[in-house]
């Protein structure tokens, strides 16, 4: 694993712990010699994780759509900044540059990003780990819903188990290093219908 993509909020959230863990995540990624790939903005948790990685001597690559650059959200001190034409292109570029994907606390955009790469993994489009950094129980209800989807037959257990969950960035990166993608297909076999 050489590069880790972090999806997270463009705001700071309601609790100080979110910013603290975002900073810890950026620092640990840099200290482990990994490149941080993220959305390229200087605001909220996005800016925090990038600043911490840079302060720890890490390489940070941002990917930002033109529309957001024009709103003066671009982080000016990154190792690399890729300006792309759309959100779709942004996600594709981030996926191309990354060997794993972490969701820190965030809103709808964070959810959409991690769900898309997780889905790509389920479909066999990549073999990279995806995980939620469950800061102070932020994702407890969502993780419970994944279990509900599995019980209700909308997600195979092997697909549910693809997504990793940890309370600290170091623990999540360790889970990533031992990750083995599933060998079974996502779809129900024709003879099971």
Secondary structure, DSSP 4 states (H G I P E B T S, - for coil): --EEEEE--SS--SSHHHHHHHHHHHHHHHHTTPEEEE--B-SHHHHHHHHHHHHTT--EEEEEEHHHHTTT-B-TT-SEEEEESSHHHHHHHHHHH-SEEEE-S--HHHHHHHHHHHHHHHTTS---EEEEE-GGGTTHHHHHHHHHHHHTTSS-HHHHTTEEEESSHHHHHHHHHT-----S-SSPPGGG-
